[in-house]
Amino acid sequence: MIPYSRQSINEQDIEEVIKVLRSDLITQGPINKKFEEEICSYTGCKYSVVTNSATSALHLACLALGLGPGDTLWTSPNSYVASANVGLLCNAEVDFVDIDSKTYNMCVKALDQKLRKAEADGKLPKIVMPVHFAGQSCDMISIKKLAEKYGFKIIEDASHAIGGRYNGKPIGSCSFSDIVVFSFHPVKIITTGEGGSALTNDLRLSERLRLMCSHGVTRDPSKMVTKSGDAWVYDQISLGFNFRMSDLNAALGLSQLKRIDQFIRKRNEIAKRYDEELSQLNLKLPFRDFANPSSLHLYPIQTKQRGRVFDLCHKEGIKVNVHYKPIHIQPFWQNRGFLPGDHPNSEAYYSKAISLPIHPELSDEQQEKVIKVLKSI
Ligand SMILES: *Cc1c(COP(=O)(O)O)cnc(C)c1O
């Protein structure tokens, strides 16, 4: 089987996890903090809070920005369901902004129009969550301008996008947003098994993220209500979850982060080969912005014969996949009043979408097979 994506684990990764297993602290030890520091140094962002998933990090990000009842979150329908679910989990309303048919990312023009209408209706969103689909950054400069005009906060769902760049900086630098979230699920760019991270340049936001990540409990004397100074005392000062990442997971992530440039280089080689070999076929190849290089988490093509291509690839052991069925047409969201036709660009994209295999473990022979099968179809 040739998967569309998978983890790349080497002996060093395994050694690093075993080291933690043999140590005194297998969770909340020194590795967790070290991983956070390395994420900061890789992205240039000031603060990073690692979590047990990107979904948890998105949830914390919404709460840290004060999303609650009566508020609204807007995101892209062309994403994994988690991007929208976290809004409802904060008891807020959720709505969607259609994608641009060229980039498959949130369309700035559609966002602008929707904001104008929302302002007239007195229903502006509190948070807009653009999703860097396939690892290609959204037009953050324009989105940030709209945020300043309309007063909303920005969470970048960069689950696909660690290793990508925007405007000369790594995605994750938080230059045009309040919080950026990465995923470390095994199909993403680097993995911790399950895991994620929320990044911000705002100290107060980082403190809120950290507090809610761990039960709302603090031992920081400057934050504690109890002033006895007794070393055993911890204070719960807010409501929180246990969304922490263990040191076992962090050790894997720290080791993986050392190879991220290698991973991205390999993904670029694979994409370049698809670009060249598939250019003559009756397919639409993915948008490529070489000035703002993608992490290339996905290589999504568009074909009118999606069903046939999908089935024939699977028959040949090529496990292509489809990203994404638009969130608003999922049964759960249709039950909440969303309808097919609400976001036509996302739906049109979905009807033809196939993600080809792209990951660091994909061999030349495997890619050759994918290309051969596509050519034969
Ligand atoms: C994978 C993914 C998530 C969820 O990440 P987890 O780490 O699995 O919780 C959220 N948003 C997008 C766009 C994703 O691809």
PDBQT file of the ligand as one rigid body, heavy atoms in Angstrom, charges set to zero:
ROOT
HETATM    1  C1  LIG A 401      -5.309  17.580  11.466  1.00  0.00    +0.000 C 
HETATM    2  C2  LIG A 401      -6.066  18.831  11.520  1.00  0.00    +0.000 A 
HETATM    3  C3  LIG A 401      -6.671  19.306  12.688  1.00  0.00    +0.000 A 
HETATM    4  C4  LIG A 401      -6.722  18.503  13.937  1.00  0.00    +0.000 C 
HETATM    5  O1  LIG A 401      -5.471  18.114  14.362  1.00  0.00    +0.000 OA
HETATM    6  P1  LIG A 401      -5.319  17.050  15.533  1.00  0.00    +0.000 P 
HETATM    7  O2  LIG A 401      -3.881  17.224  15.958  1.00  0.00    +0.000 OA
HETATM    8  O3  LIG A 401      -5.581  15.714  14.934  1.00  0.00    +0.000 OA
HETATM    9  O4  LIG A 401      -6.272  17.397  16.607  1.00  0.00    +0.000 OA
HETATM   10  C5  LIG A 401      -7.286  20.550  12.653  1.00  0.00    +0.000 A 
HETATM   11  N1  LIG A 401      -7.331  21.286  11.537  1.00  0.00    +0.000 NA
HETATM   12  C6  LIG A 401      -6.783  20.851  10.383  1.00  0.00    +0.000 A 
HETATM   13  C7  LIG A 401      -6.841  21.725   9.180  1.00  0.00    +0.000 C 
HETATM   14  C8  LIG A 401      -6.155  19.608  10.337  1.00  0.00    +0.000 A 
HETATM   15  O5  LIG A 401      -5.647  19.154   9.191  1.00  0.00    +0.000 OA
ENDROOT
TORSDOF 0
